Amino acid sequence: MSKRCHGKEFTVVDIPPGYTHQITNTGDGELVTLFWASEMFNPDKPDTWFMPV
């Protein structure tokens, strides 16, 4: 699945927990992303792993 965003329109992309994803700026302008998490990050018990996309 892919989601294209453009211009000055704000877009919400909801990525479910455990879903492998990638965010790529394909335009010439600045890409601003904001992330929200439902719990505090615990560096002793990380919940994120790198996977090639």
BALOBA-1460 file (C-alpha; in Angstrom, 3 decimals):
// residues 53
<rec num="1" residu="m" x="0.000" y="0.000" z="0.000"/>
<rec num="2" residu="s" x="1.248" y="3.514" z="-0.679"/>
<rec num="3" residu="k" x="-0.044" y="6.963" z="0.224"/>
<rec num="4" residu="r" x="0.957" y="10.007" z="-1.820"/>
<rec num="5" residu="c" x="0.757" y="13.416" z="-0.155"/>
<rec num="6" residu="h" x="1.379" y="16.747" z="-1.853"/>
<rec num="7" residu="g" x="1.194" y="20.485" z="-1.534"/>
<rec num="8" residu="k" x="0.120" y="22.277" z="1.609"/>
<rec num="9" residu="e" x="-2.527" y="19.711" z="2.555"/>
<rec num="10" residu="f" x="-2.065" y="17.938" z="5.874"/>
<rec num="11" residu="t" x="-2.476" y="14.173" z="5.667"/>
<rec num="12" residu="v" x="-2.837" y="11.609" z="8.447"/>
<rec num="13" residu="v" x="-1.328" y="8.186" z="7.825"/>
<rec num="14" residu="d" x="-2.196" y="5.632" z="10.515"/>
<rec num="15" residu="i" x="0.353" y="2.805" z="10.626"/>
<rec num="16" residu="p" x="-0.747" y="-0.107" z="12.824"/>
<rec num="17" residu="p" x="1.679" y="-1.467" z="15.458"/>
<rec num="18" residu="g" x="4.016" y="-4.101" z="14.054"/>
<rec num="19" residu="y" x="3.490" y="-3.009" z="10.437"/>
<rec num="20" residu="t" x="6.726" y="-2.558" z="8.449"/>
<rec num="21" residu="h" x="6.761" y="0.871" z="6.812"/>
<rec num="22" residu="q" x="8.917" y="3.453" z="5.077"/>
<rec num="23" residu="i" x="8.473" y="7.200" z="4.611"/>
<rec num="24" residu="t" x="10.174" y="8.728" z="1.565"/>
<rec num="25" residu="n" x="10.154" y="12.341" z="0.424"/>
<rec num="26" residu="t" x="9.824" y="12.148" z="-3.366"/>
<rec num="27" residu="g" x="9.368" y="15.897" z="-3.809"/>
<rec num="28" residu="d" x="11.704" y="18.866" z="-3.962"/>
<rec num="29" residu="g" x="10.369" y="20.548" z="-0.815"/>
<rec num="30" residu="e" x="10.698" y="19.843" z="2.870"/>
<rec num="31" residu="l" x="8.854" y="16.859" z="4.361"/>
<rec num="32" residu="v" x="7.594" y="17.334" z="7.920"/>
<rec num="33" residu="t" x="6.459" y="14.265" z="9.847"/>
<rec num="34" residu="l" x="4.996" y="14.021" z="13.339"/>
<rec num="35" residu="f" x="4.865" y="10.720" z="15.203"/>
<rec num="36" residu="w" x="2.610" y="9.665" z="18.049"/>
<rec num="37" residu="a" x="3.101" y="6.618" z="20.267"/>
<rec num="38" residu="s" x="0.683" y="5.133" z="22.768"/>
<rec num="39" residu="e" x="3.396" y="4.491" z="25.371"/>
<rec num="40" residu="m" x="6.805" y="5.807" z="26.411"/>
<rec num="41" residu="f" x="9.835" y="4.301" z="24.670"/>
<rec num="42" residu="n" x="11.837" y="1.949" z="26.887"/>
<rec num="43" residu="p" x="15.430" y="1.601" z="25.568"/>
<rec num="44" residu="d" x="15.869" y="-1.559" z="27.673"/>
<rec num="45" residu="k" x="12.932" y="-3.175" z="25.847"/>
<rec num="46" residu="p" x="12.829" y="-1.715" z="22.314"/>
<rec num="47" residu="d" x="9.832" y="-2.465" z="20.140"/>
<rec num="48" residu="t" x="11.331" y="-1.363" z="16.822"/>
<rec num="49" residu="w" x="13.588" y="-3.405" z="14.555"/>
<rec num="50" residu="f" x="15.143" y="-2.424" z="11.234"/>
<rec num="51" residu="m" x="13.910" y="-4.387" z="8.223"/>
<rec num="52" residu="p" x="14.760" y="-3.577" z="4.602"/>
<rec num="53" residu="v" x="11.701" y="-2.224" z="2.791"/>
